[in-house]
Amino acid sequence: MQWKALALALFVQRGFGQGFEMMRFSCSQLVVDRLDPLVNPGMVPSPHLHQIVGGNSFNASMDPADHDLPSLSTCTSCTFSEDFSNYWTAVLYFRARNGTYKRVPQYASEGLRADGGITVYYIPASDRNTKVTAFKPGFRMLVGDAAARSPSTARKVCHRCMPATGDNSNINCGAPDAQTLPTGFCAGGIRSVITFPTCWDGKNTDSADHKSHVAYPTGSSDTGVGASGTCPTSHPVKIPQVMYEVMWDTRPFNDKNLWPEDGSQPFVWSTGDKDGYSQHGDYVFGWKGDALQRAMDARCNGAVCNQLKTQSSETAMKCTKPRVVEEDFDGWVTSIPGMDMTS
């Protein structure tokens, strides 16, 4: 969601006007590549294409036993220069009437400067007396399912058809936002949101499915924001809520002569999913030292934090890395990269 709409959603949710601080910053595109060190470590190429942001030590394996992101990265594409984490999602494609595909570009969220990429949020508990515990080195997690082709239980993985300016008034991931992709022209593009759990088992920095070591709280609605609610006894440690916001610039494709003759929805995720259920987000923690804990304790707000070092948008945008898998993903193509592996 856009910044003002999220603030409004929090106001409505909490029912009072007390400020609710959250970190919100841009991470420009690091690389678009067919790598997935979380789900398919070491596999080159991985089954589907991802767009990746963050530290430039990202690679196909990233074994937590010997891959320390802050020490191995020489730059980050994110605003805060101590954040060498990696964040990635699937990639959106447009399927034209003639059967060819074109990657949908991304654009920066409201009030931010970036080269595509992801807007990242770190959200504390709404109660200022409740402390959240920053992630530990080696921590990683996954939300969503690349194989999903029907409604899932993933909380707050949704799409919004954006207006030409501003934002809609509905709460984040509340109707008409949906797990499915919008079915008509979106004057301001399509926004996808991916929201991670806020409870940790306090022991494991990962799990076999990259999900079981974390959990969503009870007493918090599917549209709740921040590390709120009550953590289950199995996952008693409150952690910051990580959220991704990706703005897909579908506006160049708002042409009825390009869309299918029957008017059906023409966008497809790089997983081969034409409905929208398979959007997912991967996260590998890589903040330097105790930087994230300091920021959470100080309840830093937006993209400014006196506890952290920042860099200019221009510097962040210069942090890129070459693709490992050389294939055409930006031109008009007859098939989405990796489609033969996902079909």
QUIKA-V231677 format. One record per backbone hydrogen bond with DSSP energy under -1.0 kcal/mol. CO is the residue of the C=O (numbers start at 0). NH is the residue of the N-H. If there is no record, write none. Layout:
[[CO,NH] [CO,NH]]
This chain:
[[1,5] [2,6] [3,7] [4,8] [5,9] [6,10] [7,11] [8,12] [9,13] [10,14] [21,301] [22,121] [24,119] [25,78] [26,117] [29,320] [30,51] [32,34] [32,49] [33,45] [35,39] [39,42] [49,32] [50,88] [51,29] [51,30] [52,86] [53,76] [54,57] [59,41] [62,65] [62,66] [67,71] [68,72] [74,55] [76,27] [78,310] [79,82] [81,287] [84,54] [85,283] [86,52] [87,281] [88,50] [90,269] [91,103] [92,267] [93,101] [95,98] [99,95] [100,332] [101,93] [104,248] [108,111] [113,115] [114,28] [117,26] [118,244] [119,24] [120,242] [121,22] [122,240] [123,226] [126,129] [135,138] [138,284] [140,282] [142,280] [144,147] [157,192] [158,177] [159,190] [161,187] [170,173] [173,176] [177,158] [185,188] [188,161] [189,247] [190,159] [191,245] [192,157] [193,243] [197,238] [198,214] [199,236] [204,139] [206,209] [209,141] [210,213] [212,200] [214,198] [217,229] [220,223] [225,227] [229,217] [231,234] [236,199] [237,132] [240,122] [241,195] [242,120] [243,193] [244,118] [245,191] [246,106] [247,189] [247,249] [249,252] [250,253] [252,254] [254,257] [254,258] [257,96] [259,262] [265,94] [267,92] [268,271] [272,268] [274,180] [275,278] [280,142] [281,87] [282,140] [283,85] [285,83] [287,290] [289,293] [290,294] [291,295] [292,296] [293,297] [294,299] [300,303] [301,23] [304,307] [308,80] [311,315] [312,316] [315,318] [317,319] [332,100] [335,338] [337,340] [337,341] [338,342]]
